Amino acid sequence: MFVMLTAGTAAYVTDSTSAAAKTEGDNNADDDDKEDKAAQSLLNKMIRNNLVSNTNQVEVLQRDPNSPLYSVKSFEELRLKPQLLHGVYGMGFNRPSKIQETALPMMLAEPPQNLIAQSQSGTGKTAAFVLAMLSHVDPNNKYPQCLCVSPTYELALQTGKVIEQMGKHYPEVKLVYAIRGNKLQRGMKLQEQIVIGTPGTMLDWCSKFKFIDPKKIKVFVLDEADVMIATQGHQDQSIRIQRMLPKNCQMLLFSATFEESVWNFAQRIVPDPNIIKLKREEETLDTIKQYYVLCNSKEEKFQALCNIYGAITIAQAMIFCHTRKTAGWLAGELSREGHQVALLSGEMQVEQRAAVIERFRDGKEKVLVTTNVCARGIDVEQVSVVINFDLPVDKDGNPDNETYLHRIGRTGRFGKRGLAINMVDSKMKIHKSPYREITISMCHIVF
């Protein structure tokens, strides 16, 4: 087999026909595997036992530019209560993560400082705001002092687990869940100091049932803000809760992404914030070589895939498809060729997805065929190649550069070099993306 590489410059593939990922009869909208942000966030939390290796630089915008900026390299520098320090070490944190180094001094400051922080799952942000809540609580006061709002019941439970682990040696502090199904008697007052829950139930407990006196709240945490605003009603409910809180209540908001809608929401809910941002992922893609292959059909794409496997050594690969139908077909074809294949798609339960990813991470399968449900946040050190069998498009059929960057970012991690190969419809034009901030050098593979 002859492989020729010809240099070319392109960003993402784009054409007015917007046919990037619609392959022969697979353009049925019902088969589109759209990303469920809440499920993806929960999945990320379930499959991670340790912090991810994050090389992204932290950008800090201070509320008061003249104020000194502190960061810490050890938890001892924070002068935590001994029982909390034991809890931190018991969770396996030996030293602060990159975002914790900067965020914790702000969150633990006196007087309290508000914070908006961009942080993906696995960077230690949940442990950071949990530590802030536990530090600010007065265990002698038997009433709610900290509220944490999560977009879903499952995500609230995950945060609760972190509180239970970190507060293991601090039994005086109690936790309660404000979630649907947790029925309380009318007229009762909560004695737990920390309340975690979903926006609707939390709002009812504060206003309708008055289980919580919002004027006594010291810390308000809004986690997964990007997931929150994607859910009908949650944005308005969160704002209504925030308006009931005292002016000196510390506001902490976290989001994996900072799209304009998230940013507008954050500014409405967090007054005078310090801001921590991570540099965009595309700025860290210098370890990834990118190529494209022109194909006329999905059968040609599959043949090109076989040629690639015959030409290079691949430790583990992730292959992205636009629809469940294409993913299922491709997984079957690869299995018939003798590959060990795992299939991941949106109709699977979160627990099933976690099991598939763990098997792939353990090396039981060498190829993971997936849809966009796996585009973000899944880190497998052995992945050396990412293949876009279908290039990603948004709901209107336009090139989705953000998802493209998240996809190829599954390789080239942990300081290793990676390879991204894009299967491109030969009827499309390769040219510079309309998203001018993303310009990617690619090479053309000809078989």
Phi, psi and omega per residue, in radians:
M1 nan 2.421 -3.104
F2 -1.894 2.191 3.093
V3 -2.006 2.158 3.115
M4 -2.020 2.284 3.090
L5 -1.875 2.128 3.080
T6 -2.061 2.229 -3.057
A7 -1.164 2.468 3.060
G8 -2.711 2.783 3.111
T9 -2.072 2.247 3.109
A10 -2.670 2.762 2.887
A11 -1.725 -2.510 3.079
Y12 -1.192 2.719 -3.122
V13 -1.340 2.294 -3.087
T14 -2.540 2.581 3.114
D15 -2.755 2.648 -3.137
S16 -1.113 -0.326 3.110
T17 -1.270 -0.317 3.104
S18 0.909 0.740 -3.094
A19 -1.828 0.401 -2.946
A20 -0.936 -0.746 -3.022
A21 -2.093 0.284 -3.117
K22 -1.744 1.836 -3.009
T23 -1.952 1.934 2.970
E24 0.619 1.374 3.015
G25 1.461 0.019 -3.136
D26 -1.736 0.346 -3.090
N27 -1.699 0.405 3.055
N28 -1.251 2.128 -3.084
A29 -1.072 -0.527 -3.128
D30 -1.176 -0.376 -3.110
D31 -1.639 -0.062 -3.130
D32 -1.134 2.237 -3.120
D33 -1.685 1.466 -3.089
K34 -1.334 2.548 -3.096
E35 -1.246 2.223 3.021
D36 -1.676 1.817 -3.007
K37 -1.098 -0.675 -3.131
A38 -1.148 -0.772 3.127
A39 -1.133 -0.683 3.135
Q40 -1.128 -0.728 3.134
S41 -1.116 -0.746 3.101
L42 -1.095 -0.748 3.128
L43 -1.032 -0.788 3.134
N44 -1.019 -0.711 -3.140
K45 -1.193 -0.657 -3.078
M46 -1.196 -0.628 -3.007
I47 -1.626 -0.003 -3.115
R48 -1.897 2.106 3.020
N49 -1.741 -0.332 -3.079
N50 -2.270 2.919 3.038
L51 -1.178 2.518 3.039
V52 -1.382 2.760 3.061
S53 -1.404 1.922 -3.050
N54 -1.977 1.981 -3.138
T55 -1.716 0.012 -3.138
N56 -1.108 2.475 3.102
Q57 -1.386 2.526 3.126
V58 -1.685 2.251 3.077
E59 -1.883 2.213 -3.073
V60 -2.007 2.188 3.043
L61 -1.978 1.901 -3.050
Q62 -1.490 2.557 3.058
R63 -1.033 -0.748 3.086
D64 -2.014 1.764 -3.081
P65 -1.045 -0.374 -3.126
N66 -1.483 -0.178 3.136
S67 -1.333 2.436 3.117
P68 -1.120 2.475 -3.140
L69 -1.702 2.052 -3.125
Y70 -1.770 2.522 2.944
S71 -2.435 2.749 -3.082
V72 -2.170 2.637 3.098
K73 -1.936 -0.103 3.101
S74 -2.538 2.717 3.124
F75 -1.261 -0.428 3.117
E76 -1.082 -0.558 -3.129
E77 -1.111 -0.347 -3.089
L78 -1.437 -0.181 -3.140
R79 0.952 0.902 3.132
L80 -1.281 2.789 2.973
K81 -1.073 2.457 -3.078
P82 -0.933 -0.683 -3.112
Q83 -1.169 -0.522 3.085
L84 -1.332 -0.660 3.090
L85 -1.080 -0.702 3.061
H86 -1.074 -0.710 3.131
G87 -1.125 -0.709 3.122
V88 -1.073 -0.868 -3.125
Y89 -1.185 -0.574 3.111
G90 -1.133 -0.412 3.107
M91 -1.490 -0.055 3.099
G92 1.639 0.143 3.075
F93 -1.445 1.971 3.110
N94 -1.561 -0.601 3.082
R95 -2.624 2.796 -3.094
P96 -1.100 2.515 3.010
S97 -1.263 3.047 -3.073
K98 -1.028 -0.771 -3.123
I99 -1.303 -0.562 3.110
Q100 -1.145 -0.609 -3.131
E101 -0.945 -0.696 -3.083
T102 -1.677 -0.673 -3.034
A103 -1.273 -0.698 -3.050
L104 -1.072 -0.798 3.087
P105 -1.013 -0.601 3.096
M106 -1.216 -0.771 -3.066
M107 -1.233 -0.483 -3.101
L108 -1.692 0.039 -3.072
A109 -1.176 2.713 2.967
E110 -2.187 2.201 -0.045
P111 -1.202 2.841 -3.066
P112 -1.032 2.525 3.087
Q113 -2.034 2.422 3.090
N114 -1.410 2.674 -3.040
L115 -2.539 2.341 2.896
I116 -2.002 2.166 -3.055
A117 -2.323 2.351 3.000
Q118 -1.609 2.165 -3.094
S119 -2.802 2.183 3.090
Q120 -1.354 2.878 3.028
S121 -1.059 2.443 3.103
G122 1.674 0.011 -3.129
T123 -1.714 -0.003 3.099
G124 1.599 0.230 -3.072
K125 -1.265 -0.607 3.112
T126 -1.106 -0.814 3.096
A127 -1.037 -0.610 -3.121
A128 -1.150 -0.873 -3.097
F129 -1.313 -0.468 3.021
V130 -1.118 -0.757 3.103
L131 -1.080 -0.671 3.102
A132 -1.114 -0.788 3.135
M133 -1.089 -0.829 -3.121
L134 -1.112 -0.561 -3.131
S135 -1.272 -0.598 -3.071
H136 -1.505 -0.251 -3.108
V137 -1.231 2.433 2.951
D138 -1.770 1.877 -3.057
P139 -1.149 -0.276 3.132
N140 -1.344 -0.328 3.122
N141 -1.656 2.032 -3.038
K142 -1.646 1.153 3.045
Y143 -2.742 2.807 -3.107
P144 -1.072 2.298 3.129
Q145 -2.166 -0.327 -3.138
C146 -2.327 2.304 3.055
L147 -2.027 2.370 3.046
C148 -2.230 2.076 -3.111
V149 -1.793 2.215 3.088
S150 -2.088 2.683 -3.065
P151 -1.206 -0.499 -3.075
T152 -2.379 2.800 3.076
Y153 -0.967 -0.802 -3.081
E154 -1.128 -0.715 3.122
L155 -1.180 -0.606 3.069
A156 -1.094 -0.722 3.118
L157 -1.125 -0.669 3.113
Q158 -1.090 -0.741 3.090
T159 -1.126 -0.694 3.110
G160 -1.042 -0.652 3.103
K161 -1.076 -0.683 3.128
V162 -1.148 -0.714 3.107
I163 -1.095 -0.755 3.133
E164 -1.103 -0.687 3.128
Q165 -1.202 -0.834 -3.083
M166 -1.248 -0.536 3.141
G167 -1.633 0.300 -3.098
K168 -0.969 -0.635 -3.112
H169 -1.738 0.292 -3.105
Y170 -2.297 1.076 -2.979
P171 -1.175 -0.248 3.141
E172 -1.194 -0.410 -3.134
V173 -1.569 2.206 -3.071
K174 -1.947 2.733 -3.066
L175 -2.241 2.477 3.037
V176 -2.405 2.623 -3.111
Y177 -1.807 2.148 3.032
A178 -1.626 1.374 -3.093
I179 -2.283 2.682 -3.140
R180 -1.028 2.325 -3.107
G181 1.799 -0.335 3.068
N182 -1.557 1.577 -3.023
K183 -1.513 2.278 3.077
L184 -2.050 2.694 3.125
Q185 -1.276 2.416 3.128
R186 -1.041 2.443 3.080
G187 1.567 -0.227 -3.132
M188 -1.345 2.690 3.071
K189 -1.976 2.339 3.132
L190 -1.203 2.508 3.067
Q191 -1.883 -0.175 3.111
E192 -1.249 2.467 -3.078
Q193 -1.441 -0.428 -3.103
I194 -2.122 2.288 3.113
V195 -2.123 2.194 3.078
I196 -2.062 2.398 3.120
G197 -3.068 -3.041 3.123
T198 -1.598 2.743 -2.989
P199 -1.022 -0.759 -3.081
G200 -1.100 -0.855 -3.135
T201 -1.180 -0.715 3.116
M202 -1.047 -0.738 3.120
L203 -1.096 -0.767 3.109
D204 -1.063 -0.735 -3.121
W205 -1.163 -0.529 3.137
C206 -1.430 -0.666 -2.976
S207 -1.921 -0.947 -3.033
K208 -1.269 -0.891 -3.061
F209 -1.678 -0.310 3.108
K210 0.991 0.650 3.003
F211 -1.226 -0.448 -3.102
I212 -2.084 2.367 2.990
D213 -1.633 1.789 -3.046
P214 -1.093 -0.383 -3.115
K215 -1.264 -0.180 3.133
K216 -1.770 0.083 -3.088
I217 -1.373 2.287 3.133
K218 -1.667 -0.632 -3.051
V219 -2.322 2.270 3.064
F220 -2.124 2.063 -3.124
V221 -1.923 2.246 3.022
L222 -2.029 1.860 -3.057
D223 -1.705 2.652 3.078
E224 0.979 0.900 -3.059
A225 -1.050 -0.618 -3.139
D226 -1.169 -0.594 3.057
V227 -1.256 -0.675 -3.093
M228 -1.014 -0.839 -3.047
I229 -1.328 -0.212 3.076
A230 -1.428 -0.140 -3.104
T231 -1.839 2.236 -3.072
Q232 -0.974 2.217 3.037
G233 1.564 -0.435 -3.042
H234 -1.135 -0.628 -3.117
Q235 -1.101 -0.858 -3.132
D236 -1.110 -0.730 -3.139
Q237 -1.106 -0.708 3.134
S238 -1.118 -0.727 3.127
I239 -1.129 -0.683 3.130
R240 -1.137 -0.657 3.066
I241 -1.115 -0.827 -3.085
Q242 -1.035 -0.628 -3.095
R243 -1.209 -0.336 3.133
M244 -1.496 -0.169 -3.019
L245 -1.495 2.709 3.136
P246 -1.197 2.748 -3.081
K247 -1.113 -0.487 -3.115
N248 -1.581 0.135 3.088
C249 -1.225 2.329 3.112
Q250 -1.328 2.242 -3.131
M251 -1.897 2.169 3.141
L252 -2.199 2.114 -3.130
L253 -2.171 2.359 -3.117
F254 -2.222 2.470 3.126
S255 -2.624 2.467 3.099
A256 -1.273 -0.508 -3.128
T257 -2.260 2.814 3.141
F258 -2.196 0.951 3.013
E259 -1.120 2.914 -3.073
E260 -1.020 -0.699 -3.127
S261 -1.118 -0.687 3.106
V262 -1.165 -0.762 -3.112
W263 -1.092 -0.742 3.112
N264 -1.093 -0.721 3.109
F265 -1.106 -0.792 -3.109
A266 -1.065 -0.725 -3.115
Q267 -1.203 -0.502 3.099
R268 -1.253 -0.555 -2.955
I269 -1.773 -0.323 -3.093
V270 -2.144 1.834 3.131
P271 -1.382 2.537 3.056
D272 0.777 1.032 -3.038
P273 -1.542 2.700 2.696
N274 -1.408 2.614 -3.071
I275 -2.248 2.272 3.048
I276 -2.068 2.141 3.128
K277 -2.124 2.616 2.970
L278 -1.727 2.504 3.064
K279 -1.065 2.554 -3.086
R280 -1.021 2.525 -3.042
E281 -1.045 -0.561 -3.084
E282 -1.156 -0.342 3.122
E283 -1.329 -0.107 -3.118
T284 -1.960 0.285 -3.024
L285 -1.635 0.330 -3.099
D286 -1.237 -0.179 3.110
T287 -1.595 0.051 -3.059
I288 -1.985 2.147 3.009
K289 -1.540 2.353 -3.059
Q290 -2.100 2.405 -3.105
Y291 -2.377 2.777 3.003
Y292 -2.330 2.656 3.113
V293 -2.198 2.240 3.104
L294 -1.493 2.251 -3.099
C295 -2.389 2.681 -3.128
N296 -1.726 -0.284 -3.071
S297 -2.755 2.988 3.121
K298 -1.216 -0.476 3.071
E299 -1.150 -0.700 3.070
E300 -1.147 -0.646 3.077
K301 -1.065 -0.750 -3.132
F302 -1.141 -0.700 3.108
Q303 -1.114 -0.701 3.085
A304 -1.092 -0.660 3.105
L305 -1.089 -0.764 3.097
C306 -1.091 -0.699 3.110
N307 -1.099 -0.689 3.124
I308 -1.103 -0.778 3.125
Y309 -1.119 -0.519 3.101
G310 -1.360 -0.309 -3.027
A311 -1.721 -0.540 -3.051
I312 -2.295 2.776 3.084
T313 -1.552 2.189 -3.099
I314 -2.087 2.112 3.099
A315 -1.185 -1.195 3.015
Q316 -2.424 2.603 -3.089
A317 -2.294 2.566 2.964
M318 -1.991 2.257 -3.113
I319 -2.068 2.142 -3.074
F320 -1.771 2.314 3.072
C321 -2.126 2.758 -3.096
H322 -1.398 -0.559 -3.061
T323 -2.245 2.776 3.069
R324 -1.096 -0.623 -3.114
K325 -1.089 -0.841 3.120
T326 -1.115 -0.733 -3.130
A327 -1.065 -0.767 3.125
G328 -1.120 -0.748 3.115
W329 -1.078 -0.807 -3.085
L330 -1.151 -0.723 3.121
A331 -1.054 -0.701 3.111
G332 -1.135 -0.757 3.134
E333 -1.115 -0.738 3.134
L334 -1.157 -0.657 3.097
S335 -1.094 -0.712 3.124
R336 -1.145 -0.428 3.087
E337 -1.459 -0.005 3.075
G338 1.691 0.138 3.131
H339 -1.461 2.589 3.014
Q340 -1.496 1.931 -2.936
V341 -2.109 2.368 2.965
A342 -1.944 2.524 -3.116
L343 -2.092 2.301 -3.122
L344 -2.311 2.192 3.112
S345 -2.646 3.013 -2.901
G346 -1.216 -0.359 -3.113
E347 -1.369 -0.159 -3.140
M348 -1.339 2.561 3.023
Q349 -1.158 2.713 -3.109
V350 -1.018 -0.691 -3.139
E351 -1.123 -0.646 3.095
Q352 -1.159 -0.736 3.110
R353 -1.061 -0.770 -3.133
A354 -1.048 -0.702 -3.141
A355 -1.141 -0.720 3.115
V356 -1.088 -0.783 -3.117
I357 -1.147 -0.680 3.121
E358 -1.109 -0.700 3.096
R359 -1.103 -0.746 3.115
F360 -1.130 -0.751 3.129
R361 -1.109 -0.612 3.129
D362 -1.366 -0.068 3.090
G363 1.479 0.178 3.130
K364 -1.206 -0.536 2.969
E365 -2.132 2.524 -3.090
K366 -1.717 -0.289 -3.115
V367 -2.194 2.264 3.047
L368 -2.000 1.968 3.061
V369 -1.668 2.205 -3.003
T370 -2.581 2.892 3.013
T371 -1.817 -2.834 -3.074
N372 -1.167 -0.156 3.128
V373 -1.076 -0.295 -3.098
C374 -2.017 0.285 -3.056
A375 -1.284 -0.450 -3.013
R376 -2.074 2.411 2.816
G377 1.341 -0.042 -3.130
I378 -1.585 2.066 -3.064
D379 -1.985 1.985 3.064
V380 -2.196 2.031 -2.974
E381 -1.071 -0.552 -3.033
Q382 -1.421 -0.096 -3.124
V383 -1.216 1.987 -3.126
S384 -1.838 -0.307 -3.093
V385 -2.391 2.346 2.944
V386 -2.019 2.270 -3.139
I387 -2.084 2.154 3.010
N388 -1.574 1.606 3.073
F389 -1.077 -0.667 2.961
D390 -2.183 2.316 3.060
L391 -1.280 2.568 -3.064
P392 -1.332 2.482 3.028
V393 -2.292 2.756 3.101
D394 -1.467 -3.051 -3.046
K395 -1.118 -0.347 3.108
D396 -1.655 0.055 3.130
G397 1.475 0.183 3.118
N398 -1.570 2.709 3.133
P399 -0.971 2.318 -3.119
D400 -1.890 1.544 -3.066
N401 -1.157 -0.641 -3.114
E402 -1.084 -0.800 3.116
T403 -1.137 -0.668 3.084
Y404 -0.986 -0.802 -3.121
L405 -1.163 -0.677 3.079
H406 -1.110 -0.720 -3.131
R407 -1.077 -0.969 -3.045
I408 -1.228 -0.311 3.073
G409 -1.232 -0.043 3.064
R410 -1.312 -0.255 3.043
T411 -1.995 3.027 -3.112
G412 1.190 0.447 -3.111
R413 -1.731 2.962 3.093
F414 0.998 0.541 3.082
G415 1.379 0.073 -3.120
K416 -1.659 2.800 3.099
R417 -1.485 2.557 -3.117
G418 -2.335 2.962 -3.090
L419 -2.280 2.307 3.058
A420 -2.127 2.214 -3.114
I421 -2.145 2.256 -3.069
N422 -1.975 2.165 3.062
M423 -1.516 2.052 -2.981
V424 -2.063 2.340 3.040
D425 -1.070 2.148 -3.041
S426 -1.155 -0.267 3.107
K427 -1.351 -0.223 -3.089
M428 -1.549 2.805 3.108
K429 -1.692 2.475 3.029
I430 -1.731 1.977 3.112
H431 -2.695 -3.125 -3.051
K432 -1.171 2.381 -3.126
S433 -1.162 2.611 3.033
P434 -1.169 -0.344 3.065
Y435 -1.458 1.575 -2.884
R436 -1.206 -0.318 -3.141
E437 -1.307 -0.195 -3.139
I438 -1.962 1.757 3.095
T439 -2.131 2.042 -2.976
I440 -2.076 2.254 3.064
S441 -1.399 2.207 3.128
M442 -2.196 2.809 2.981
C443 -2.102 2.607 -3.105
H444 -1.643 2.208 3.063
I445 -1.707 2.242 3.089
V446 -2.088 2.157 3.112
F447 -1.680 nan nan
